[in-house]
């Protein structure tokens, strides 16, 4: 993920998943990701990689992330339409875990990214 996407203005979160994924770990990661997003009340748009009607969008996202057939993947869409790859499940899980670090640790280590520092400007839609 780039520093620009973390520090920019309003952005939409796109979550690329596959409702037909057969890999148990990926299916579990998708479920955990949705649970975290709901618990943190982060709005998102879902793209189902198995949905034939979303195949073109899926392929565009694969091209951006350079990762194929590995779910979930997270992207930011800026108001102007540009899309950037945020990260995979492990990255997002790490952000969630880093958010529980004490304020003292975070202040002493300003390079540590937390949930709030990355997802603070996520909006449901652009007005």
C-alpha positions in Angstrom: 0.0 0.0 0.0 1.2 3.5 -0.7 1.5 6.3 1.8 -0.7 8.5 -0.5 -3.7 6.1 -0.3 -3.5 6.0 3.5 -3.3 9.8 3.9 -5.6 10.9 1.1 -9.2 12.3 1.3 -12.4 10.3 1.2 -12.2 6.9 -0.4 -14.4 3.8 -0.8 -13.3 0.4 0.3 -13.6 -2.4 -2.2 -13.3 -6.0 -0.9 -12.6 -8.7 -3.5 -13.9 -12.1 -2.4 -15.0 -15.3 -3.8 -18.2 -16.9 -2.6 -17.2 -20.1 -4.3 -13.7 -20.3 -2.8 -12.9 -23.9 -1.9 -9.8 -23.2 0.2 -10.9 -23.3 3.8 -8.3 -20.8 5.0 -9.4 -18.2 2.4 -13.0 -18.8 3.2 -12.3 -18.3 6.9 -10.2 -15.2 6.2 -13.1 -13.7 4.2 -15.6 -14.4 7.1 -13.2 -12.9 9.6 -12.7 -9.8 7.4 -16.4 -9.2 7.1 -16.8 -9.6 10.9 -14.1 -7.0 11.5 -15.5 -4.6 8.9 -19.0 -4.9 10.4 -17.7 -4.6 14.0 -15.8 -1.5 13.1 -18.7 -0.1 11.0 -16.5 0.3 7.9 -18.6 0.6 4.7 -17.4 -1.4 1.8 -18.4 -2.5 -1.7 -18.0 -6.2 -2.4 -16.8 -7.7 -5.7 -17.4 -11.5 -5.9 -14.7 -13.1 -8.1 -17.0 -16.0 -8.9 -19.8 -13.9 -10.2 -19.6 -13.9 -14.0 -21.2 -10.5 -14.2 -18.3 -9.1 -12.1 -15.6 -11.0 -14.0 -14.3 -7.9 -15.8 -14.1 -5.9 -12.5 -12.4 -8.9 -10.8 -9.8 -9.0 -13.5 -9.2 -5.2 -13.2 -8.6 -5.7 -9.5 -6.3 -8.7 -10.1 -4.3 -6.5 -12.5 -3.9 -3.8 -9.8 -2.9 -6.2 -7.0 -0.8 -8.5 -9.1 -2.4 -11.3 -7.1 -4.8 -13.8 -8.7 -7.2 -16.3 -7.0 -6.3 -15.3 -3.5 -9.1 -13.9 -1.3 -9.9 -11.6 0.3 -8.1 -8.5 -1.2 -8.7 -4.9 -0.2 -8.7 -1.8 -2.5 -9.3 1.9 -2.1 -11.2 3.8 -4.8 -10.6 7.5 -4.8 -13.2 10.1 -5.7 -11.6 10.5 -9.2 -12.0 6.8 -9.9 -8.4 5.6 -9.4 -8.1 2.4 -7.5 -5.1 1.2 -5.4 -4.4 -2.0 -3.7 -4.4 -1.8 0.1 -3.4 -5.4 0.9 -4.4 -8.9 1.5 -6.0 -10.6 4.6 -2.7 -10.8 6.5 -2.1 -7.0 6.1 -5.6 -6.1 7.2 -5.5 -8.5 10.1 -2.2 -6.9 11.1 -3.8 -3.5 11.1 -6.6 -4.7 13.3 -4.1 -6.3 15.8 -1.8 -3.2 15.8 -4.8 -1.1 16.8 -4.8 -2.8 20.2 -1.2 -1.6 21.0 -0.9 1.0 23.7 -0.8 4.6 22.8 2.7 4.7 24.3 4.0 2.1 21.9 2.3 3.7 18.9 3.8 7.1 19.8 7.2 5.6 20.2 6.8 3.9 16.8 5.1 6.3 14.4 5.7 4.0 11.5 3.3 1.4 12.8 0.1 1.5 10.8 -3.2 1.0 12.6 -6.7 0.4 11.5 -7.6 4.0 12.1 -4.6 5.4 10.2 -5.5 3.4 7.1 -9.3 3.3 7.1 -10.0 6.7 8.7 -11.4 8.3 5.5 -13.5 5.4 4.2 -17.0 6.5 3.1 -20.0 4.5 1.9 -20.3 6.7 -1.3 -19.1 9.9 -2.8 -21.6 12.7 -2.4 
